[in-house]
Amino acid sequence: MNKFKHFVGIDVSKEFFDAVVILDGARDKSVHNQFLNNCNGIKALCKWLKEHGSNSENTLICLEHTGMYGKLIIKYLSSSNFSLWVEMSLKIIRSIGLQRGKNDKIDAERIAYYAMKNSNEAIIYSVPRKEIDSIKNLLSLREKLVTTKASLLSNIKELKLFDKEVARLSEKLQKSTIKGIDSDLKKIEKQLNDIVNNDENLSHIFKLATSVTGIGKVTALFLICFTNEFTMYQSPRQLACYAGVAPFEHTSGKSIRSKPKVHFMANKKLKKQFHLCAMSAIMSDPELKHYYKRKVEEGKNKMLVINNVRNKLIHRICACIKNDKLYERRAVA
């Protein structure tokens, strides 16, 4: 039996958010209001919900992933013990079917209807610890700095092919910038190490993940963040699907016979990291090196074999976390 009586949909923007409550599970009994996206606005939302008999025990609140714009709402409502469902916008849109017209009120109402219709499948959001948020922000900053540095170095390299004098001048002017980026990257790495080393659970999970040959520090940290310390996925298959490693069949009748492919909605960052890890593992792990060589010699597509290696790495990591054991290499016959 569904424990929820009221269903709230929230459409979040930078300055405001719209909220619609479907009362008593009846779509024709809905009320709407708009609030400022700040602490006062969220307090006003809670007061407004209380006026309509909606509280943390009988209400399911649903909103879309909106990055930083929804962060304050999620933090406040979670601390108030509301059941919070943070869902992908594309999943909500596709589940509703063909729709005409769009504004913030309509979007909030559609989210509330989605929550009511699928409440038995609701995944209650678990707020990551502040250490996870810190790691995520530092990784994001690191990624931007690495991209900026690569762009500057690439520009110098290209200039050398056409105008060496201008290239030397450009290299001289950018030298201090690149040096500053390198310095900042070292500071970020130190902060990441400090966060992990000073937290017993993070340190333990990190040690287990990086014990798998090919898995580096950055990949392990990304995994910890995206899986909320390996609590969001119940099986390696689910994690592989999320990371864009698990292929899916695409056939229909006799006319459509596509090869199995990974889904486009995968986490692109994790997919990229696992590709790099797979390439490293093929070079440094005798078992995976032998596997890769054998499959290629059998005529298998190289990218297919690399994807299989990614999948093997994910299964190894999940096994280490589940069994609470460091990875042990097996001897190759």
N, C-alpha and C positions, 0 to 999 in steps of 0.2 A: 504493500500500500504506500502511495506517495505521501511523504510527511509534509510536503509544502502546500500551503493554501494560497499564497500570493506569489506572483512572478513579476520581477522588475527587469526591464530592459534599459540599458544606459548607452546613449550614443555620445561619445567623448570628442571634443575638439580642444583647441589650445586654450581658449578663454572661457568657454561654457561647456556644460554637458546637459543633455535632455534626458529626462527619466519618465518612463511610462510604467504604471503598475496595473497589471491585470488582477483584479480583485476576485477572490473566491473561484479562481480558475475559469471565469466566464469572460470571454473576449469582449463582449458588449459592455462589460463593467470595468472600463479602464479609465485611468486619470493620468494627466500629463502635467509636467512642470519643468521649468528650466532653471539651472543654478550656475553660479560662478564656479569655475574650476580652481578652487582654492579651499583652504580649511574652513572658512566661514560658509562657503557654498555646500560643502559636504556635511557640515553640521546641520545646515538648513534642510538638506535632503533627509537626514535621519529623523529630524523633527516632523517633517512632512509625512514620512512613512508611518511614523507612530500615530499621527492623526487619523490615518486610514486603517489602523489596526494591524499594520505590518511591522513585524519585529524579526529579530535574528533567528527565532525558533521556527517560524512558520513561513519564511520568505526565502526564495531563491533569486539571487541577483546575477544577471548575465551581462557581460560587456565584451567588446571585441578587443583583440590585441592592438593597442595603439602606441606602443613604445612608452616614451616618457610622459605623454599627456595623460595616460591612465594610471600612472604610478602612485600618485597621491590618493586617488580614490581607492585603489586596491589596498594600499597600506592601511588607510583609516578604517574601511569597512571590515577588513580581515581582523584588525585589532578589536573591533566591536563584535566579533564572533558571528558575523553574517556568513551564510553559505554563498560563496562567490564562485562563479563559473566564468573563466576567461577563455573565450573561444576564437578560433580563426574566422575572420570576416568572410572568406570565400566559402567556408563550410556553412555558415548561416545563410548566405545569399543563395547557394545552390539548393539548400534544403527547403527553402520557401517556395521555389518555383518561379514562374513568370510573373513579374511585377511591373506595374506602371506608376510613374511618378516617384519623386524622392525629395525628402527634406529631413531635417534632424528629428522632428517629431515622429514622422513615419518610420524612420530607421530605428528609433528607440522602441516603437510599438512592435516592429517586426522582430527585434531581438527578444523582447518580452514574450512574444508568441512562440518563438523558437525554444526559449527556455521552458515554457509550459508544455509544449508538444513533446519535447525530448528530455523531460526532467528525470525520467528513470535512467537515462544514460549520462546524466550530468557528472562531470569530473570536477570535484571541489578543489579549488585552487589552494595550493600550499605556498605561502610567501617564503621566498628564499631568505636565508640568514644574511645579515649585513655584510659578512665576509664574502659571500657569493656575489653580492652586488658590487663590492669593491673590486673583486677579481674581474668581473665582467666589464666594468668601466675601464680598468687598467688595460685589459686586452683590446678593447675598442680603441683606446688612445694609441696603444702600441701598433695596431694595424694601420692607423692613419699615418703615423710617423714612418713606418716601414715603406708604405706606398709613396709618401712624399720623397723619401730618400731615393727610392728606386727611380722615380720620375726625374729627379735632378741628375742622377748619374747617367741615365739613359740619354738625356738631352745633351750632356757633355760628349758622350760617345758618338752621337750622331753628328754633332758639330765638327768633330775631328775629321770626319770624312769629307767635309766640304770647305771648311775654313779653319785651319789650325790656329791662326792668330786669335780669332774670336773665341775659339774653344779654350785656349789658354787663359784668356781674360775671364771667360765665364767660369772656368774651373777655379781661378783665383778668388773671384767674388763669392762663389758658392762654398768655398772651403770651410769658412767659419760656420755656415749654416749646417752643413753636413756633420761637422764636428759637434755642433750643439745637439743635433738629432741623435748622434751616437751616445752622447753623454746622457740625454734624456732616456734613451732606450735602456741604458745600464741602470739608471735610477728606477725605472719601471720594473725591470727584472728583479732588482733587489727588494722592492716593495712586495712583488708577487711572492718571492721566496719567504719573506718575513711573515706574510699572511698565512701561507701554507704551514710553515714550520711552527708557528705559534698556536696553531689549532690542531688538536689531537686527531679529530675525525678527518679533517682535510689532509693532514700529513699522511695518515694511514691509507686513505683512498688513493692519493697521489702516488704513493710508493707502490701500491698494488698495480695501478694502471701502467706506470712507467716500467714495471718489471717485464712487460711484454715487449719482446724484441721489435724495434721499429717505431714504438710509440714514444714520442718526445714530450718534453715538458709542456709546450704550448698546446698540443693536442689533448693531453691529459686535463689541462685546465679548462679548455673549451668543453670537454665532455662533462666535467664536474659542474660547470655553469648551466649548460643546456639540459642536463638531466636532473638538475637540482640535487646534486650529490648522489646520483644513481637511484633516485626514488621514483622517477616518473615512468619508467619502462619496466614491464614485468618479464620480458624475454629478450634475448639477443635479436630475434626477428623484428620486434617492434623498434628497437634502436637502429637496426640496419635499415629499416624502412624510413625512419626519420632522417637518417644520415644519407639517404639516396644511394644505398648499396644493394638493397633487396630488389631484384627484378620482378616485374609482374607480366603475366600473359596478356596479350591483346589480340583476341580472335573473335570472329563472329561468322557463323555459317561456313560457307565454302569460299566466300570472296575475300574476307579479311583474315590474313594469316601473317601478322607481324611478329617479329622476334620479340621475346620478352625484354622489357625495358624498365629502367628505374623511373620513378615518377618525378615530374617536373617540380612538384611542390616540396621537394626535399630541402633540408637545411644545407645551403650551398657552402657555407663556411666549413661545416663538419666534413662534407663530401671532399672538399679540397684538401683538408688536413689528412684525411684517411688515404687520399691518393698519394700524397707525399710519404706517408708512413708505409704504405704498401711498397713503394719504390725502394725505400730504405730497407724494409724487411727482406725483400727479394735479394738484395745485395749482401745483407749481414746475417740472415737466418738460414742455415744449411737446409733445413726441412722445406721452407718456402721457396728457396732457390731451386732445389731439386724439383719441387712441385711445378713451379713456373716453367722450367726448362722442359720437363716431361710433357706438359700440356701443349706447349708451343710446338714441340716436335710431333705431337699427334695431329697437328693442323688446326688447333683451336685459335680463335681470334685473340690477339695479345691483350686488348682492352678487356675482353671477357675474363681472361685469366687474372688480370690485375684486379678486376672487380671481385673475383672470387677470393683473392688474397685479402682485400679489404674486409670482406665478410668474415674470413677466418680470424682476422685481428679483432674484430668486434666480439666474436664468440669467445676468444681467449680472454679479453678484458672482462666481459660479463662473468665468465667462469671464475676468474680470480676474485672479483668482487663478491660473488655469491658464496664461494667456498672459503673466502677470507684467507687466500694463500697466494704467495708469490708465484709467478709463472716459472716453470722449469722446462728447459729445452729438452726435446727428445732426440735421441741419437738417430741419425739417418743411416739406413742399411745400405 
